[in-house]
């Protein structure tokens, strides 16, 4: 039962996230019937399954809200801004109840009563402002729209798992829920029921076949089974779209059984060679049992009575996997990559063609397995984007600003670990855009801008990175104010000359804020510092573009994955190091003659471009003699090209990233380690941090 309750909590939280997104959309399009149905379905599912799994407080609370939205579907109430705000507060309260059931802080009972009372007032029409639509909100469309709410017929097979009863699930409410959706016929099949000595009274042996005619779609039907789908086999197939005429004949019994998978084509053709009725012949032949024929007859009769034509829609299925199992799989793949590297190293040291062929085949298979395992970890970023619509709505209302929030690239996929760490930085960026960026409606009108501002959130792939940008059309950054504040805080000298880009980067410094007062939203100078620290902690960078009066765009450049990367293996003295390959542009030689030409300055001319470089031997205080010819690994960090001087470039290397552990995690310039094929370790360089250290040291030296 505890397992089932945990499944309910997870599913309910997902439904609440979808519900918030639907409510925000409904506020903009209050006449959208599909959105109203979506809200109603989510509330109905949370309520029904809550009662089934013992969450009686949630079921009772949600029942009142569900009733309000049912009245809206019937055209007796209207969608208003007040109703949307109430429902969003109700979502927060349901989350609190879910958290309380899992050992969290108890939910505020007085707030529950207050919300229930407000919804009841809406139903009773005691509040005129709640009962009537606001001027800019239109009433919803009629419940039945010609051509858009046509009845369709579905074939549903519900084959429960044996442990259905043990998990505390009662299938009867599920079947009753289906019957309330429209005209339904239900057949319970018990052919898997064992003899009495073998019967486990706590196991479920039943399978249900349901034929349902309803105006709802397949997703609404699947929602009924949302809390039992993990341990049940559920198929929902549309068999009729309601467009058939009375003269059109529905399928024969043999066709239905073949379509259901109860009989194969050769058996069907063999039986059809006789003269008896197909159902009787199939039973006598032992190919199917009487229950299967009865289910086919029920379907045939149901659809014939409704005079409809068959349209089959394939159902899709998916499985839920615990994240720790996924992490374990990726770890095992990582170990396999290490073993494969060892095998390749062994094969290259021997003149054995058979061993070389095996090593190459293992390398190919390991690479494919790695790509597939990493693909499983990739999730669309749209789920994260959806959470910010509520943030923008509430915060803009609090600050008295009108803001239109738009998104693009929701299907862009990122490693789940990166997505988990992305929430806080994006919250800070969006809050800054609302508070500091977008002006008040009055100020915007004075400047000749529309009264409402715009914040655009976008994600897109760029090679081995994902670019996520937050772009507002507000006031932009004031370079003079930033410079004055930086001088005041001692970050730069009063006579320091900075480019516009370098001036913008000052706002990333810890404790930096140009706000004159501290508010509940911002002004403490920790927002952009948190963004920078979080993004750089997993190998990302922050880029700022701004134009005064025209808005600001902040772009986060993030690696696709944090588990296994392609790296460039290099050496310094006797040690190996790895540079992330996605940042490498090219490698060039560096001789003593080249050094003399630059008079000791760490600069190199590469294809006509002057590129600064960092001698890693000096950075890491390695005292052994350097080779006569070193190599510069030219990398691209943001828009800058920086070289890293190493003794030798070994070549490409599949790198399994291992954490340095608690004692070493604060070391600057090293982001992790990897295990080589021979069992030795190689450190993974954080080229962003190394570059920043070198720039800081250069500024200090100049000062």
Secondary structure per residue as TSV (DSSP state, phi and psi in degrees):
chain	resnum	aa	ss	phi	psi
A	1	X	-	360.0	-37.3
A	2	X	H	-61.9	-39.2
A	3	X	H	-62.6	-43.6
A	4	X	H	-64.3	-38.0
A	5	X	H	-65.2	-38.4
A	6	X	H	-66.4	-39.6
A	7	X	H	-61.1	-41.9
A	8	X	H	-61.4	-43.3
A	9	X	H	-60.5	-45.4
A	10	X	H	-62.9	-46.6
A	11	X	H	-66.5	-39.7
A	12	X	H	-64.8	-39.1
A	13	X	H	-65.3	-36.7
A	14	X	H	-66.4	-41.4
A	15	X	H	-63.6	-38.5
A	16	X	H	-66.3	-37.0
A	17	X	H	-63.8	-43.3
A	18	X	H	-66.2	-35.9
A	19	X	H	-64.9	-43.3
A	20	X	H	-60.9	-42.5
A	21	X	H	-62.2	-42.6
A	22	X	H	-65.4	-38.0
A	23	X	H	-66.7	-42.0
A	24	X	H	-62.4	-41.4
A	25	X	H	-67.5	-37.3
A	26	X	H	-66.1	-33.3
A	27	X	H	-62.5	-33.9
A	28	X	H	-81.2	-29.3
A	29	X	-	-131.3	72.5
A	30	X	T	-67.2	-12.3
A	31	X	T	-95.8	4.4
A	32	X	-	-79.4	107.0
A	33	X	H	-60.8	-39.3
A	34	X	H	-62.4	-38.5
A	35	X	H	-68.7	-39.5
A	36	X	H	-61.9	-44.6
A	37	X	H	-63.4	-37.0
A	38	X	H	-64.1	-42.8
A	39	X	H	-65.1	-44.8
A	40	X	H	-61.5	-45.0
A	41	X	H	-61.9	-42.6
A	42	X	H	-63.0	-46.3
A	43	X	H	-62.1	-41.2
A	44	X	H	-64.4	-41.0
A	45	X	H	-68.0	-42.9
A	46	X	H	-61.4	-41.7
A	47	X	H	-66.8	-52.7
A	48	X	H	-62.6	-45.8
A	49	X	H	-72.7	-30.1
A	50	X	H	-61.4	-42.8
A	51	X	H	-65.2	-35.6
A	52	X	H	-68.8	-32.9
A	53	X	T	-104.1	12.1
A	54	X	T	90.2	12.7
A	55	X	-	-93.2	67.1
A	56	X	H	-65.4	-34.1
A	57	X	H	-65.0	-40.3
A	58	X	H	-67.8	-41.9
A	59	X	H	-61.6	-44.3
A	60	X	H	-67.2	-42.0
A	61	X	H	-65.8	-44.7
A	62	X	H	-70.8	-26.2
A	63	X	H	-58.0	-41.5
A	64	X	H	-64.5	-43.0
A	65	X	H	-66.2	-42.5
A	66	X	H	-58.6	-40.2
A	67	X	H	-62.8	-40.5
A	68	X	H	-60.5	-45.4
A	69	X	H	-73.2	-23.3
A	70	X	H	-69.4	-38.5
A	71	X	H	-65.2	-34.2
A	72	X	H	-65.8	-40.9
A	73	X	H	-62.6	-30.0
A	74	X	T	-86.7	-1.5
A	75	X	T	81.0	12.7
A	76	X	S	-90.6	-18.6
A	77	X	S	-131.0	165.6
A	78	X	-	-120.7	155.3
A	79	X	-	-79.1	124.2
A	80	X	-	-128.5	165.5
A	81	X	H	-61.4	-38.2
A	82	X	H	-62.4	-41.1
A	83	X	H	-64.3	-42.9
A	84	X	H	-61.5	-43.9
A	85	X	H	-62.6	-42.4
A	86	X	H	-61.2	-43.7
A	87	X	H	-67.2	-37.4
A	88	X	H	-63.9	-39.3
A	89	X	H	-64.5	-36.4
A	90	X	H	-64.6	-38.0
A	91	X	H	-60.6	-43.8
A	92	X	H	-61.7	-38.3
A	93	X	H	-68.5	-37.9
A	94	X	H	-64.4	-39.4
A	95	X	H	-60.8	-41.0
A	96	X	H	-63.8	-39.1
A	97	X	H	-65.4	-40.3
A	98	X	H	-63.8	-42.6
A	99	X	H	-64.5	-40.1
A	100	X	H	-63.0	-36.6
A	101	X	H	-69.8	-15.3
A	102	X	T	-107.8	22.4
A	103	X	T	94.1	7.7
A	104	X	S	-83.3	-170.5
A	105	X	-	-64.3	139.9
A	106	X	-	-60.9	143.1
A	107	X	-	-70.9	149.6
A	108	X	-	-73.6	106.8
A	109	X	H	-65.3	-34.6
A	110	X	H	-66.7	-34.8
A	111	X	H	-67.7	-37.8
A	112	X	H	-59.8	-47.6
A	113	X	H	-63.1	-39.9
A	114	X	H	-62.8	-42.9
A	115	X	H	-67.3	-42.7
A	116	X	H	-60.4	-42.5
A	117	X	H	-61.9	-40.1
A	118	X	H	-65.4	-41.2
A	119	X	H	-68.1	-36.2
A	120	X	H	-67.4	-36.4
A	121	X	H	-60.4	-38.1
A	122	X	H	-62.3	-43.5
A	123	X	H	-65.6	-36.1
A	124	X	H	-85.7	-8.6
A	125	X	T	71.0	24.7
A	126	X	-	-75.2	-25.9
A	127	X	-	-102.8	108.9
A	128	X	H	-62.4	-37.1
A	129	X	H	-69.2	-27.4
A	130	X	H	-81.1	-30.4
A	131	X	H	-79.4	-19.9
A	132	X	S	-108.6	147.0
A	133	X	-	-72.3	148.0
A	134	X	-	-72.5	169.4
A	135	X	T	-59.9	-37.8
A	136	X	T	-89.1	-2.5
A	137	X	-	-106.4	123.7
A	138	X	-	-86.7	153.4
A	139	X	-	-67.2	158.7
A	140	X	-	-69.9	164.2
A	141	X	-	-70.5	163.4
A	142	X	-	-61.9	156.0
A	143	X	S	-64.2	-39.2
A	144	X	S	-111.5	121.2
A	145	X	-	-114.9	130.5
A	146	X	T	-58.0	124.6
A	147	X	T	85.9	-14.5
A	148	X	T	-107.5	-16.7
A	149	X	S	-119.6	36.5
A	150	X	-	-69.0	144.4
A	151	X	-	-69.6	144.0
A	152	X	E	-133.0	158.0
A	153	X	E	-114.5	135.9
A	154	X	E	-123.2	144.3
A	155	X	E	-101.1	122.5
A	156	X	E	-120.8	128.7
A	157	X	E	-117.4	122.2
A	158	X	E	-116.6	97.7
A	159	X	E	-105.8	104.5
A	160	X	E	-77.0	156.3
A	161	X	-	-73.2	155.5
A	162	X	T	-59.8	-28.9
A	163	X	T	-93.6	20.3
A	164	X	T	-57.4	-48.5
A	165	X	T	-67.8	-37.3
A	166	X	T	-63.8	-27.2
A	167	X	T	-83.4	3.2
A	168	X	T	83.0	18.0
A	169	X	-	-97.4	133.5
A	170	X	-	-107.9	115.9
A	171	X	H	-72.4	-17.6
A	172	X	H	-61.1	-45.9
A	173	X	H	-59.9	-31.3
A	174	X	H	-65.4	-44.8
A	175	X	H	-67.4	-37.5
A	176	X	H	-64.1	-37.8
A	177	X	H	-62.5	-40.7
A	178	X	H	-62.7	-40.1
A	179	X	H	-64.4	-31.7
A	180	X	H	-73.6	-13.7
A	181	X	T	-79.4	-17.5
A	182	X	E	168.1	-152.5
A	183	X	E	-87.0	121.4
A	184	X	E	-134.3	146.2
A	185	X	E	-122.4	131.9
A	186	X	E	-122.7	133.0
A	187	X	E	-125.5	124.4
A	188	X	E	-94.3	123.8
A	189	X	E	-105.0	129.9
A	190	X	-	-123.6	26.9
A	191	X	T	-67.4	-18.5
A	192	X	T	-89.5	2.5
A	193	X	-	-68.0	123.4
A	194	X	-	-79.1	172.0
A	195	X	-	-65.9	158.4
A	196	X	G	-54.2	-43.3
A	197	X	G	-61.9	-26.4
A	198	X	G	-97.1	2.3
A	199	X	-	-78.1	127.8
A	200	X	-	-99.4	112.2
A	201	X	T	-67.5	-14.6
A	202	X	T	-97.4	3.6
A	203	X	S	-103.7	152.7
A	204	X	-	-106.7	122.7
A	205	X	-	-109.1	1.8
A	206	X	-	-86.2	152.2
A	207	X	E	-129.1	136.1
A	208	X	E	-113.3	134.4
A	209	X	E	-108.9	125.7
A	210	X	E	-126.1	134.9
A	211	X	E	-112.3	119.4
A	212	X	E	-126.4	128.9
A	213	X	E	-109.6	121.4
A	214	X	E	-151.6	161.1
A	215	X	S	-87.3	-8.9
A	216	X	S	-81.3	163.9
A	217	X	-	-95.4	179.2
A	218	X	H	-63.6	-33.2
A	219	X	H	-63.6	-38.5
A	220	X	H	-64.6	-36.4
A	221	X	H	-67.8	-43.9
A	222	X	H	-65.0	-29.5
A	223	X	H	-59.9	-29.5
A	224	X	H	-61.6	-34.8
A	225	X	T	-98.8	13.2
A	226	X	T	-60.4	-28.8
A	227	X	T	-95.0	-0.4
A	228	X	T	-124.0	3.5
A	229	X	G	-69.3	-24.5
A	230	X	G	-68.2	-31.2
A	231	X	G	-118.8	28.3
A	232	X	E	-140.2	158.0
A	233	X	E	-103.3	111.4
A	234	X	E	-123.8	126.5
A	235	X	E	-125.4	130.4
A	236	X	E	-125.6	114.1
A	237	X	E	-129.0	129.0
A	238	X	E	-76.2	124.9
A	239	X	E	-112.4	-6.5
A	240	X	E	-159.9	133.2
A	241	X	-	-102.0	4.7
A	242	X	S	84.5	10.7
A	243	X	-	-99.9	0.0
A	244	X	-	-76.6	155.0
A	245	X	-	-98.9	170.7
A	246	X	T	-63.4	-30.3
A	247	X	T	-76.7	-18.7
A	248	X	S	-78.1	125.0
A	249	X	-	-83.1	138.2
A	250	X	-	-81.9	171.3
A	251	X	-	-61.5	153.4
A	252	X	-	-75.1	165.3
A	253	X	H	-58.0	-44.8
A	254	X	H	-60.9	-39.6
A	255	X	H	-63.3	-43.0
A	256	X	H	-63.3	-45.1
A	257	X	H	-64.3	-38.7
A	258	X	H	-65.6	-41.9
A	259	X	H	-65.8	-35.1
A	260	X	H	-74.2	-14.2
A	261	X	T	86.5	13.4
A	262	X	S	-79.6	-20.8
A	263	X	S	-147.3	147.5
A	264	X	-	-93.6	170.3
A	265	X	H	-66.5	-38.6
A	266	X	H	-65.6	-40.5
A	267	X	H	-64.1	-39.6
A	268	X	H	-63.4	-44.1
A	269	X	H	-66.3	-36.4
A	270	X	H	-64.4	-46.1
A	271	X	H	-67.3	-35.3
A	272	X	T	-65.3	-13.1
A	273	X	T	-74.0	-10.9
A	274	X	S	-95.6	-179.7
A	275	X	S	-104.1	-9.0
A	276	X	S	-77.4	169.8
A	277	X	-	-64.7	142.5
A	278	X	H	-59.5	-40.9
A	279	X	H	-62.7	-45.2
A	280	X	H	-64.3	-42.3
A	281	X	H	-64.2	-40.0
A	282	X	H	-65.9	-38.5
A	283	X	H	-66.5	-45.1
A	284	X	H	-63.1	-34.3
A	285	X	H	-74.4	-15.1
A	286	X	T	79.8	7.0
A	287	X	S	-72.8	-33.2
A	288	X	S	-136.7	162.9
A	289	X	-	-101.1	173.3
A	290	X	H	-64.7	-34.4
A	291	X	H	-63.1	-38.8
A	292	X	H	-66.3	-39.3
A	293	X	H	-66.7	-38.7
A	294	X	H	-62.8	-40.1
A	295	X	H	-63.2	-40.3
A	296	X	H	-67.1	-40.2
A	297	X	H	-63.4	-40.8
A	298	X	H	-60.5	-44.8
A	299	X	H	-63.2	-45.4
A	300	X	H	-59.7	-44.6
A	301	X	H	-67.5	-41.1
A	302	X	H	-59.9	-48.5
A	303	X	H	-73.7	-35.6
A	304	X	H	-61.2	-41.0
A	305	X	H	-64.5	-31.2
A	306	X	H	-88.4	-4.7
A	307	X	T	53.3	54.8
A	308	X	-	-121.6	159.5
A	309	X	-	-100.0	142.6
A	310	X	-	-73.0	130.5
A	311	X	-	-135.2	111.3
A	312	X	-	-91.6	135.8
A	313	X	-	-124.5	119.5
A	314	X	-	-65.5	136.2
A	315	X	-	-89.8	149.2
A	316	X	-	-108.4	153.9
A	317	X	-	-133.9	153.4
A	318	X	-	-147.7	163.3
A	319	X	-	-124.5	151.2
A	320	X	-	-98.1	128.5
A	321	X	-	-121.4	133.0
A	322	X	-	-63.3	139.9
A	323	X	H	-63.5	-31.1
A	324	X	H	-67.3	-30.8
A	325	X	H	-68.3	-37.7
A	326	X	H	-66.3	-43.2
A	327	X	H	-62.8	-38.5
A	328	X	H	-63.9	-40.6
A	329	X	H	-61.2	-45.2
A	330	X	H	-64.9	-38.0
A	331	X	H	-62.6	-42.0
A	332	X	H	-65.6	-39.8
A	333	X	H	-62.6	-39.0
A	334	X	H	-60.6	-42.8
A	335	X	H	-63.6	-38.9
A	336	X	H	-63.6	-39.4
A	337	X	H	-61.1	-39.6
A	338	X	H	-64.7	-44.7
A	339	X	H	-64.5	-39.3
A	340	X	H	-62.5	-40.1
A	341	X	H	-62.6	-38.0
A	342	X	H	-66.7	-40.8
A	343	X	H	-63.7	-43.3
A	344	X	H	-63.4	-39.0
A	345	X	H	-65.2	-40.3
A	346	X	H	-66.2	-42.3
A	347	X	H	-65.3	-37.5
A	348	X	H	-70.0	-20.3
A	349	X	T	-89.4	-4.1
A	350	X	S	-125.0	152.7
A	351	X	-	-97.7	63.4
A	352	X	-	-123.0	106.0
A	353	X	H	-63.0	-39.3
A	354	X	H	-63.0	-43.5
A	355	X	H	-64.3	-38.7
A	356	X	H	-63.9	-41.8
A	357	X	H	-63.1	-43.4
A	358	X	H	-63.1	-42.8
A	359	X	H	-62.7	-40.5
A	360	X	H	-66.5	-39.3
A	361	X	H	-66.8	-41.7
A	362	X	H	-64.0	-38.4
A	363	X	H	-63.5	-41.5
A	364	X	H	-64.4	-47.3
A	365	X	H	-65.7	-39.8
A	366	X	H	-63.6	-40.4
A	367	X	H	-62.8	-43.7
A	368	X	H	-64.5	-42.9
A	369	X	H	-63.5	-39.7
A	370	X	H	-61.2	-47.3
A	371	X	H	-62.7	-40.1
A	372	X	H	-67.5	-42.8
A	373	X	H	-63.5	-40.9
A	374	X	H	-69.0	-33.1
A	375	X	H	-63.7	-33.6
A	376	X	H	-66.1	-33.6
A	377	X	H	-75.9	-14.7
A	378	X	E	-77.2	132.6
A	379	X	E	-127.3	146.4
A	380	X	E	-67.5	140.6
A	381	X	T	-79.7	-6.2
A	382	X	H	-58.4	-31.7
A	383	X	H	-64.1	-35.1
A	384	X	H	-72.5	-41.0
A	385	X	H	-59.4	-40.2
A	386	X	H	-60.4	-30.0
A	387	X	H	-66.8	-25.2
A	388	X	H	-81.7	-14.7
A	389	X	H	-63.0	-40.7
A	390	X	H	-65.5	-41.5
A	391	X	H	-59.8	-47.3
A	392	X	H	-63.8	-42.6
A	393	X	H	-60.3	-50.9
A	394	X	H	-69.4	-42.3
A	395	X	H	-71.7	-38.6
A	396	X	H	-65.6	-36.1
A	397	X	H	-66.8	-38.9
A	398	X	H	-64.4	-37.3
A	399	X	H	-93.4	-0.1
A	400	X	T	69.6	33.4
A	401	X	-	-115.2	151.5
A	402	X	-	-104.9	117.2
A	403	X	E	-133.0	130.8
A	404	X	E	-99.1	123.7
A	405	X	E	-106.3	121.1
A	406	X	E	-123.0	153.3
A	407	X	E	-133.6	157.6
A	408	X	E	-150.4	149.7
A	409	X	-	79.1	29.1
A	410	X	T	-62.3	-23.5
A	411	X	T	-82.8	-4.8
A	412	X	-	-61.8	131.6
A	413	X	E	-102.7	143.2
A	414	X	E	-137.3	157.3
A	415	X	E	-58.6	138.2
A	416	X	H	-59.8	-31.5
A	417	X	H	-66.2	-39.0
A	418	X	H	-66.6	-43.2
A	419	X	H	-61.2	-40.5
A	420	X	H	-62.0	-32.6
A	421	X	H	-89.3	-3.5
A	422	X	H	-89.0	-19.4
A	423	X	H	-57.5	-54.1
A	424	X	H	-62.1	-46.8
A	425	X	H	-58.0	-41.9
A	426	X	H	-68.0	-36.0
A	427	X	H	-59.9	-45.0
A	428	X	H	-62.3	-43.5
A	429	X	H	-64.4	-43.0
A	430	X	H	-69.2	-40.3
A	431	X	H	-62.6	-40.0
A	432	X	H	-64.3	-41.0
A	433	X	I	-62.7	-40.1
A	434	X	I	-70.2	-45.1
A	435	X	I	-80.1	-50.5
A	436	X	I	-93.1	-32.9
A	437	X	I	-82.2	-66.5
A	438	X	S	-73.5	129.1
A	439	X	-	-78.7	169.7
A	440	X	-	-68.5	156.9
A	441	X	H	-54.3	-39.2
A	442	X	H	-66.0	-43.5
A	443	X	H	-65.4	-39.0
A	444	X	H	-65.0	-39.1
A	445	X	H	-64.8	-39.2
A	446	X	H	-63.5	-30.9
A	447	X	T	-87.6	1.2
A	448	X	T	80.4	18.2
A	449	X	-	-97.8	162.5
A	450	X	-	-61.2	151.3
A	451	X	S	-62.3	-33.8
A	452	X	S	-94.4	135.7
A	453	X	E	-88.7	172.4
A	454	X	E	-130.9	134.6
A	455	X	E	-122.5	123.8
A	456	X	E	-115.1	125.4
A	457	X	E	-110.2	124.4
A	458	X	E	-135.9	144.0
A	459	X	E	-129.3	140.8
A	460	X	E	-156.2	152.2
A	461	X	E	-80.0	145.2
A	462	X	E	-145.7	90.0
A	463	X	T	64.7	-127.3
A	464	X	T	-88.6	14.1
A	465	X	E	-122.9	164.4
A	466	X	E	-119.2	131.5
A	467	X	E	-101.3	123.5
A	468	X	E	-118.9	120.1
A	469	X	E	-119.9	143.1
A	470	X	E	-116.0	115.7
A	471	X	E	-124.7	122.4
A	472	X	E	-117.2	160.0
A	473	X	-	-106.6	38.2
A	474	X	S	-88.7	-144.0
A	475	X	-	-77.3	-19.7
A	476	X	-	79.6	175.0
A	477	X	-	-88.0	137.4
A	478	X	-	-94.4	102.5
A	479	X	H	-62.0	-34.9
A	480	X	H	-67.6	-42.4
A	481	X	H	-66.0	-38.4
A	482	X	H	-64.7	-44.6
A	483	X	H	-63.9	-43.9
A	484	X	H	-61.8	-41.8
A	485	X	H	-67.1	-38.0
A	486	X	H	-65.6	-38.9
A	487	X	H	-65.9	-42.7
A	488	X	H	-59.9	-37.6
A	489	X	T	-87.0	-1.9
A	490	X	T	79.4	16.7
A	491	X	S	-75.3	-31.5
A	492	X	S	-138.9	162.5
A	493	X	-	-82.0	161.1
A	494	X	T	-66.9	-22.4
A	495	X	T	-104.4	9.5
A	496	X	-	-69.5	132.7
A	497	X	-	-98.4	122.4
A	498	X	-	-125.9	145.9
A	499	X	-	-74.6	169.1
A	500	X	H	-61.1	-41.9
A	501	X	H	-63.8	-42.5
A	502	X	H	-65.6	-34.5
A	503	X	H	-65.4	-43.3
A	504	X	H	-60.3	-37.5
A	505	X	H	-69.2	-13.6
A	506	X	G	-64.1	-27.5
A	507	X	G	-70.2	-10.6
A	508	X	G	-84.4	-6.8
A	509	X	S	-70.5	145.8
A	510	X	T	-58.5	133.7
A	511	X	T	79.2	4.5
A	512	X	-	-83.5	130.7
A	513	X	-	-158.2	136.7
A	514	X	-	-97.0	0.3
A	515	X	-	-67.5	135.8
A	516	X	S	-79.9	-23.1
A	517	X	S	-133.0	152.6
A	518	X	-	-93.0	124.6
A	519	X	-	-117.2	178.5
A	520	X	S	-69.4	-14.0
A	521	X	S	-96.3	-46.9
A	522	X	S	-161.1	-178.5
A	523	X	-	115.7	-5.5
A	524	X	S	-91.8	-8.5
A	525	X	S	78.9	23.0
A	526	X	-	-110.5	-10.9
A	527	X	H	-62.6	-60.6
A	528	X	H	-69.3	-27.8
A	529	X	H	-63.7	-42.5
A	530	X	H	-63.2	-42.2
A	531	X	H	-59.4	-50.2
A	532	X	H	-61.8	-47.1
A	533	X	H	-61.6	-44.8
A	534	X	H	-64.7	-46.0
A	535	X	H	-68.2	-42.6
A	536	X	H	-70.0	-24.1
A	537	X	H	-64.9	-24.6
A	538	X	T	-120.0	37.1
A	539	X	T	80.7	17.5
A	540	X	-	-100.5	172.8
A	541	X	E	-132.8	160.1
A	542	X	E	-118.5	127.9
A	543	X	E	-122.6	140.7
A	544	X	E	-123.2	131.4
A	545	X	E	-128.4	140.1
A	546	X	E	-157.9	150.8
A	547	X	E	-136.3	127.0
A	548	X	T	-59.7	126.4
A	549	X	T	85.5	-11.6
A	550	X	T	-114.8	-8.9
A	551	X	E	117.2	175.5
A	552	X	E	-131.6	143.0
A	553	X	E	-127.7	121.1
A	554	X	E	-114.6	124.9
A	555	X	E	-114.2	129.4
A	556	X	E	-101.3	124.5
A	557	X	E	-104.7	112.6
A	558	X	E	-119.2	142.6
A	559	X	E	-70.4	148.1
A	560	X	S	-63.5	-37.2
A	561	X	-	-144.0	157.0
A	562	X	S	-117.0	6.9
A	563	X	S	-101.2	-54.1
A	564	X	E	-133.4	127.1
A	565	X	E	-129.2	163.0
A	566	X	E	-89.1	129.1
A	567	X	E	-125.3	165.0
A	568	X	E	-105.3	117.0
A	569	X	E	-84.8	126.9
A	570	X	E	-131.6	166.4
A	571	X	E	-125.0	149.3
A	572	X	E	-135.3	115.3
A	573	X	T	56.7	-121.7
A	574	X	T	-99.5	2.9
A	575	X	E	-104.6	153.3
A	576	X	E	-104.2	144.8
A	577	X	E	-136.5	157.7
A	578	X	E	-124.2	130.2
A	579	X	E	-109.0	127.5
A	580	X	E	-52.9	125.3
A	581	X	G	-67.0	-28.4
A	582	X	G	-68.5	-12.5
A	583	X	G	-99.4	-8.0
A	584	X	E	-83.2	131.5
A	585	X	E	-98.1	-50.5
A	586	X	E	-166.6	172.8
A	587	X	E	-127.2	136.1
A	588	X	E	-135.1	157.2
A	589	X	E	-78.5	152.3
A	590	X	E	-132.4	111.1
A	591	X	E	-103.0	170.8
A	592	X	H	-62.3	-34.1
A	593	X	H	-63.2	-40.8
A	594	X	H	-61.2	-39.4
A	595	X	H	-64.8	-41.4
A	596	X	H	-65.7	-32.7
A	597	X	H	-67.4	-26.1
A	598	X	T	-97.4	6.6
A	599	X	T	55.0	42.7
A	600	X	T	83.4	-5.1
A	601	X	-	-83.2	144.9
A	602	X	S	-84.2	69.3
A	603	X	E	-133.9	146.9
A	604	X	E	-138.6	144.8
A	605	X	E	-95.6	116.3
A	606	X	E	-122.7	111.8
A	607	X	T	53.3	44.2
A	608	X	T	82.2	1.8
A	609	X	E	-115.1	135.6
A	610	X	E	-83.5	121.1
A	611	X	E	-122.7	125.2
A	612	X	E	-72.8	149.9
A	613	X	E	-135.1	159.7
A	614	X	E	-115.0	115.2
A	615	X	E	-72.7	107.9
A	616	X	H	-66.7	-25.7
A	617	X	H	-60.6	-42.7
A	618	X	H	-72.5	-39.6
A	619	X	H	-62.3	-35.3
A	620	X	T	-100.0	6.9
A	621	X	T	55.6	49.4
A	622	X	-	-92.3	121.1
A	623	X	-	-90.6	-16.4
A	624	X	S	-65.0	159.1
A	625	X	-	-67.8	142.3
A	626	X	-	-85.0	153.0
A	627	X	-	-67.7	161.5
A	628	X	S	-65.2	-35.5
A	629	X	E	-121.9	115.1
A	630	X	E	-98.5	179.6
A	631	X	E	-130.5	140.7
A	632	X	E	-101.8	122.9
A	633	X	E	-93.8	109.0
A	634	X	E	-84.5	123.5
A	635	X	E	-119.3	163.3
A	636	X	E	-119.5	115.8
A	637	X	E	-115.9	107.4
A	638	X	T	65.5	-120.5
A	639	X	T	-102.9	2.5
A	640	X	E	-99.8	148.2
A	641	X	E	-110.1	125.3
A	642	X	E	-133.7	138.6
A	643	X	E	-99.4	151.6
A	644	X	E	-125.0	120.0
A	645	X	E	-87.2	125.0
A	646	X	E	-127.9	166.5
A	647	X	S	-70.0	-44.5
A	648	X	E	-156.2	142.3
A	649	X	E	-96.3	119.5
A	650	X	E	-83.2	-47.1
A	651	X	E	146.7	-173.5
A	652	X	E	-70.3	146.0
A	653	X	E	-148.6	125.8
A	654	X	E	-69.4	122.1
A	655	X	E	-114.5	118.6
A	656	X	E	-91.3	115.4
A	657	X	-	-78.7	124.3
A	658	X	B	-115.7	138.0
A	659	X	-	-69.0	152.0
A	660	X	-	-78.9	-13.8
A	661	X	-	95.2	169.7
A	662	X	T	-63.0	-37.6
A	663	X	T	-71.9	-29.5
A	664	X	T	-111.7	1.6
A	665	X	T	-68.1	-17.4
A	666	X	T	-91.9	3.4
A	667	X	-	-68.2	125.2
A	668	X	T	-76.2	139.7
A	669	X	T	91.5	-8.5
A	670	X	E	-123.1	120.3
A	671	X	E	-97.2	-9.9
A	672	X	E	167.5	-166.4
A	673	X	E	-143.0	164.9
A	674	X	E	-140.2	158.0
A	675	X	E	-99.7	127.3
A	676	X	-	-79.1	169.9
A	677	X	T	-61.2	-31.3
A	678	X	T	-89.7	7.8
A	679	X	S	92.9	-9.4
A	680	X	-	-77.6	167.8
A	681	X	E	-104.0	149.2
A	682	X	E	-130.8	132.6
A	683	X	E	-84.4	141.6
A	684	X	E	-95.5	124.1
A	685	X	E	-82.1	136.4
A	686	X	-	-94.4	91.6
A	687	X	H	-67.7	-26.9
A	688	X	H	-64.7	-47.1
A	689	X	H	-66.7	-40.9
A	690	X	H	-62.1	-40.3
A	691	X	H	-63.8	-42.7
A	692	X	H	-64.7	-40.5
A	693	X	H	-60.9	-42.9
A	694	X	H	-65.3	-40.3
A	695	X	H	-64.7	-42.0
A	696	X	H	-62.4	-43.2
A	697	X	H	-64.7	-38.6
A	698	X	H	-64.6	-44.3
A	699	X	H	-61.8	-41.1
A	700	X	H	-64.0	-40.8
A	701	X	H	-65.0	-43.0
A	702	X	H	-63.4	-42.3
A	703	X	-	-63.6	360.0
